[in-house]
Amino acid sequence: MKTAWIFPGQGSQALGMIGDLAESALGQERLKIAERILGWSVLEKCQGDEETLSRTLYTQPCLFVVESILADLLQEKGHFPDLVAGHSLGEYSALYAARVFNFETGLNLVQNRSRLMDAAEGGKMAALMKFDRTSLETVVNQTENVVIANDNSAEQVVISGTPEAVDLVLGQVKVKRVMPLKVSGAFHSPLMENAAIQFQQILELVNFRSAKVPVISNVDPSNPTQDGEQLKKYLIQQMTSSVRWREIMLRLPDVGVEKAIEVGPGKVLTGLIKRTAPIELENISQLADIYNGSDDVKLQGSLIGVG
């Protein structure tokens, strides 16, 4: 059975998500390395308060650490993906699982990314649920300084831009539900260009190996690739480009994927896939799922993709 591992991004974090991973030898080792690199404790942030964990500066490194530990424990048990993909920040975990870079390199990249995105100002993001897509796309295309930043599913997107532009779109489109997101920057929009330029300088110093398995990128879902240099280019573009998750979900069965395993906290990505693509689904979010099997796949919630 051809299997894809999918990794959630910012918005899927939850207090206690480190769970029993901190009890494993690998988990303890990675937490020590992470504290040395970050200068703060992932364990403490995951067990602290929700407001702190939800800050981009802490959310992204914490998610990467949790997801990379899960990926390594799965591979220790002899499980390997045929293909990987990740939602925004989750793409870094996917690249790690595909062995494009090692843990320390990945965490350093995520730390720099989170700092740049956390420092972004002057933007607004809002999630829209149940809307007329043609109408929304028309209004967005006719409005300056706003884009569809996260195309999560047929019924959910996130728009991103200046506060004025976002409010202008919301005033012209009929939407069943709107949820403003608690971010200061216009993530995944051209307004992140300055941050993207700074991050590109960091990325260009890092060697990307060829991926062990194909990666479906957020930037170009139509072309899964194992080419390290191409995957680096996709990451450079990702900060200012839309996360095309809806297209990634539709692409999975097209490339022969019969099962998707969400590796990370929550069940938001499998929940979206359940409504989009006819493939088998599983969730791995803790040590017990790996060693006892995860046969209770509860599909719930809705992803509010951020970064």
Secondary structure per residue as TSV (DSSP state, phi and psi in degrees):
chain	resnum	aa	ss	phi	psi
A	1	M	-	360.0	123.7
A	2	K	-	-74.8	124.0
A	3	T	E	-121.9	137.0
A	4	A	E	-110.4	137.3
A	5	W	E	-97.5	130.1
A	6	I	E	-122.0	140.8
A	7	F	E	-122.3	124.0
A	8	P	-	-74.4	160.5
A	9	G	-	-115.2	-161.1
A	10	Q	T	-58.8	133.9
A	11	G	T	116.5	-20.0
A	12	S	-	-97.8	-5.5
A	13	Q	-	-63.7	151.5
A	14	A	-	-152.8	145.5
A	15	L	T	-57.0	137.8
A	16	G	T	82.2	7.4
A	17	M	T	-66.9	-19.0
A	18	I	T	-68.4	-31.7
A	19	G	G	45.8	-134.7
A	20	D	G	-78.5	-1.6
A	21	L	G	-63.3	-31.2
A	22	A	G	-68.5	-13.8
A	23	E	G	-88.2	-15.0
A	24	S	S	-81.8	153.4
A	25	A	H	-60.8	-42.9
A	26	L	H	-64.0	-43.3
A	27	G	H	-60.4	-44.4
A	28	Q	H	-63.6	-40.0
A	29	E	H	-63.3	-46.3
A	30	R	H	-66.9	-35.7
A	31	L	H	-65.2	-36.4
A	32	K	H	-66.8	-44.5
A	33	I	H	-62.3	-43.1
A	34	A	H	-62.4	-41.0
A	35	E	H	-65.9	-35.4
A	36	R	H	-65.9	-41.0
A	37	I	H	-74.1	-44.8
A	38	L	H	-83.5	-30.9
A	39	G	S	85.0	8.2
A	40	W	S	-150.9	164.4
A	41	S	-	-92.1	120.2
A	42	V	H	-62.5	-40.6
A	43	L	H	-58.7	-45.5
A	44	E	H	-64.6	-41.1
A	45	K	H	-66.2	-37.7
A	46	C	H	-71.9	-20.9
A	47	Q	T	-109.0	7.3
A	48	G	S	-88.8	-122.1
A	49	D	-	-115.3	153.6
A	50	E	H	-64.2	-38.1
A	51	E	H	-62.2	-42.8
A	52	T	H	-67.1	-45.5
A	53	L	H	-62.2	-30.1
A	54	S	T	-80.3	-6.9
A	55	R	S	-74.9	130.2
A	56	T	H	-47.4	-40.2
A	57	L	H	-56.0	-34.3
A	58	Y	H	-103.0	-33.8
A	59	T	H	-57.4	-50.9
A	60	Q	H	-65.5	-48.3
A	61	P	H	-61.8	-39.1
A	62	C	H	-62.0	-43.8
A	63	L	H	-64.1	-42.8
A	64	F	H	-61.8	-42.8
A	65	V	H	-63.0	-48.6
A	66	V	H	-60.5	-47.0
A	67	E	H	-69.5	-36.2
A	68	S	H	-69.9	-36.5
A	69	I	H	-62.6	-45.6
A	70	L	H	-59.9	-43.9
A	71	A	H	-62.4	-41.9
A	72	D	H	-68.2	-39.6
A	73	L	H	-65.7	-37.5
A	74	L	H	-62.3	-43.5
A	75	Q	H	-70.0	-32.1
A	76	E	H	-61.5	-31.5
A	77	K	T	-84.6	3.2
A	78	G	T	88.9	16.3
A	79	H	-	-100.6	133.2
A	80	F	-	-139.3	143.7
A	81	P	-	-82.3	159.7
A	82	D	S	-95.1	-15.7
A	83	L	E	-163.9	151.3
A	84	V	E	-134.0	156.2
A	85	A	E	-157.8	155.2
A	86	G	E	-144.0	150.5
A	87	H	S	-88.7	108.0
A	88	S	T	55.9	-111.1
A	89	L	T	-53.4	-33.0
A	90	G	H	-60.8	-19.4
A	91	E	H	-66.3	-28.0
A	92	Y	H	-68.8	-40.0
A	93	S	H	-65.5	-38.0
A	94	A	H	-63.6	-43.0
A	95	L	H	-65.6	-36.1
A	96	Y	H	-65.3	-45.0
A	97	A	H	-61.4	-29.9
A	98	A	T	-87.6	4.6
A	99	R	T	64.8	35.2
A	100	V	S	-74.0	-32.1
A	101	F	S	-149.1	166.0
A	102	N	-	-86.3	177.5
A	103	F	H	-61.2	-47.4
A	104	E	H	-61.9	-43.0
A	105	T	H	-63.8	-45.7
A	106	G	H	-60.8	-43.5
A	107	L	H	-67.8	-38.0
A	108	N	H	-61.1	-42.4
A	109	L	H	-63.1	-46.0
A	110	V	H	-64.6	-38.4
A	111	Q	H	-61.4	-45.8
A	112	N	H	-65.4	-40.9
A	113	R	H	-60.6	-45.7
A	114	S	H	-65.7	-36.9
A	115	R	H	-64.0	-45.3
A	116	L	H	-66.5	-40.8
A	117	M	H	-72.8	-36.4
A	118	D	H	-65.3	-30.4
A	119	A	T	-84.2	-8.2
A	120	A	-	-65.8	141.4
A	121	E	-	-134.3	166.7
A	122	G	S	79.8	18.0
A	123	G	-	-124.3	170.0
A	124	K	E	-146.5	143.9
A	125	M	E	-131.7	144.8
A	126	A	E	-144.0	136.4
A	127	A	E	-91.0	136.6
A	128	L	E	-118.4	129.8
A	129	M	E	-118.8	128.0
A	130	K	E	60.8	103.1
A	131	F	E	-157.2	169.7
A	132	D	-	-88.8	111.4
A	133	R	H	-62.5	-42.1
A	134	T	H	-60.6	-44.6
A	135	S	H	-63.6	-44.7
A	136	L	H	-62.3	-48.3
A	137	E	H	-61.5	-37.6
A	138	T	H	-63.8	-46.8
A	139	V	H	-65.9	-42.9
A	140	V	H	-62.2	-44.0
A	141	N	H	-64.2	-25.4
A	142	Q	T	-93.7	-1.5
A	143	T	S	-114.7	126.8
A	144	E	T	-73.9	151.6
A	145	N	T	65.7	31.1
A	146	V	E	-150.6	142.7
A	147	V	E	-142.4	165.7
A	148	I	E	-82.0	108.7
A	149	A	E	-86.1	-36.3
A	150	N	E	-132.3	111.6
A	151	D	E	-96.2	85.7
A	152	N	E	-80.1	-34.8
A	153	S	E	-166.5	179.0
A	154	A	T	-62.1	-25.6
A	155	E	T	-113.7	4.7
A	156	Q	E	-144.9	127.3
A	157	V	E	-136.9	165.8
A	158	V	E	-122.0	129.6
A	159	I	E	-102.7	151.7
A	160	S	E	-144.2	138.6
A	161	G	E	170.4	-159.7
A	162	T	-	-69.5	153.0
A	163	P	H	-55.5	-39.9
A	164	E	H	-64.6	-43.2
A	165	A	H	-68.9	-41.4
A	166	V	H	-62.5	-45.7
A	167	D	H	-63.5	-35.3
A	168	L	H	-63.9	-43.2
A	169	V	H	-64.6	-45.4
A	170	L	H	-62.1	-28.6
A	171	G	T	-77.4	-11.4
A	172	Q	T	-113.0	-9.8
A	173	V	S	-116.5	134.9
A	174	K	-	-80.6	118.7
A	175	V	E	-131.6	138.5
A	176	K	E	-68.8	-38.9
A	177	R	E	-147.9	136.6
A	178	V	E	-123.1	133.3
A	179	M	E	-127.9	106.4
A	180	P	E	-63.4	140.2
A	181	L	-	-99.9	145.8
A	182	K	S	-84.4	70.6
A	183	V	-	-135.7	154.8
A	184	S	S	-98.7	-17.5
A	185	G	S	-106.0	159.4
A	186	A	-	-92.4	74.3
A	187	F	T	-59.6	150.0
A	188	H	T	55.0	42.8
A	189	S	S	-141.6	164.8
A	190	P	G	-59.9	-18.0
A	191	L	G	-68.2	-11.1
A	192	M	G	-92.2	14.5
A	193	E	H	-59.7	-42.8
A	194	N	H	-62.5	-43.2
A	195	A	H	-64.3	-39.2
A	196	A	H	-64.6	-38.2
A	197	I	H	-64.4	-43.2
A	198	Q	H	-64.5	-40.0
A	199	F	H	-70.7	-33.8
A	200	Q	H	-59.5	-39.6
A	201	Q	H	-62.7	-33.4
A	202	I	H	-73.9	-45.5
A	203	L	H	-61.1	-38.2
A	204	E	T	-66.2	-17.4
A	205	L	T	-86.1	-6.5
A	206	V	S	-102.8	135.4
A	207	N	-	-84.5	122.3
A	208	F	-	-100.8	118.6
A	209	R	-	-78.6	164.0
A	210	S	-	-65.3	138.0
A	211	A	-	-70.9	144.9
A	212	K	S	-68.9	-28.3
A	213	V	S	-136.9	161.0
A	214	P	-	-62.3	146.8
A	215	V	E	-118.1	131.1
A	216	I	E	-95.4	117.4
A	217	S	-	-87.0	157.4
A	218	N	S	-64.1	-32.0
A	219	V	S	-79.9	-36.9
A	220	D	-	-141.7	80.1
A	221	P	T	-64.2	-18.1
A	222	S	T	-75.2	-15.7
A	223	N	-	-128.2	79.8
A	224	P	-	-58.1	138.5
A	225	T	B	-143.7	157.3
A	226	Q	-	-113.0	0.4
A	227	D	-	-73.4	117.4
A	228	G	H	-60.5	-43.4
A	229	E	H	-66.5	-36.5
A	230	Q	H	-67.7	-39.7
A	231	L	H	-64.8	-34.6
A	232	K	H	-64.9	-43.3
A	233	K	H	-60.5	-39.3
A	234	Y	H	-61.9	-40.2
A	235	L	H	-66.6	-35.3
A	236	I	H	-62.3	-41.0
A	237	Q	H	-76.0	-25.0
A	238	Q	H	-60.2	-35.9
A	239	M	T	-65.1	-28.0
A	240	T	T	-109.1	-0.2
A	241	S	S	-109.0	161.4
A	242	S	-	-70.2	144.8
A	243	V	B	-84.4	110.4
A	244	R	-	-95.4	59.1
A	245	W	H	-67.0	-35.8
A	246	R	H	-57.9	-42.6
A	247	E	H	-69.5	-35.1
A	248	I	H	-61.9	-44.9
A	249	M	H	-60.1	-42.5
A	250	L	H	-69.0	-27.3
A	251	R	H	-73.9	-30.1
A	252	L	H	-53.5	-55.8
A	253	P	H	-65.5	-27.4
A	254	D	H	-63.6	-31.0
A	255	V	T	-98.8	15.5
A	256	G	T	90.3	7.7
A	257	V	-	-70.3	127.6
A	258	E	-	-106.6	-16.4
A	259	K	E	-145.7	138.6
A	260	A	E	-120.6	131.4
A	261	I	E	-113.3	118.3
A	262	E	E	-82.9	117.3
A	263	V	E	-105.8	101.3
A	264	G	S	148.2	178.1
A	265	P	S	-68.6	146.2
A	266	G	S	81.6	178.8
A	267	K	S	-133.8	30.3
A	268	V	H	-72.0	-40.1
A	269	L	H	-69.3	-41.9
A	270	T	H	-65.5	-33.2
A	271	G	H	-62.3	-40.4
A	272	L	H	-69.1	-41.7
A	273	I	H	-64.6	-37.7
A	274	K	H	-55.1	-35.1
A	275	R	T	-88.6	-0.6
A	276	T	T	-124.5	-43.9
A	277	A	-	-130.0	140.0
A	278	P	-	-85.0	70.2
A	279	I	-	-130.8	160.2
A	280	E	E	-72.0	146.7
A	281	L	E	-130.4	147.9
A	282	E	E	-150.3	153.6
A	283	N	E	-123.9	134.2
A	284	I	E	-124.7	109.1
A	285	S	-	-129.1	-5.2
A	286	Q	S	-153.3	169.7
A	287	L	H	-57.3	-40.8
A	288	A	H	-61.1	-32.8
A	289	D	H	-64.8	-34.2
A	290	I	H	-77.7	-41.9
A	291	Y	H	-93.5	-19.7
A	292	N	H	-109.9	-9.0
A	293	G	-	87.8	148.4
A	294	S	-	-121.1	91.0
A	295	D	-	-105.1	3.5
A	296	D	-	-110.5	88.4
A	297	V	-	-96.4	97.8
A	298	K	-	-93.3	118.4
A	299	L	-	-99.0	115.0
A	300	Q	-	-149.7	168.8
A	301	G	-	74.4	176.3
A	302	S	-	-139.6	136.4
A	303	L	-	-76.6	126.5
A	304	I	-	-107.1	88.2
A	305	G	-	-68.1	136.3
A	306	V	-	-121.7	-67.7
A	307	G	-	-146.8	360.0
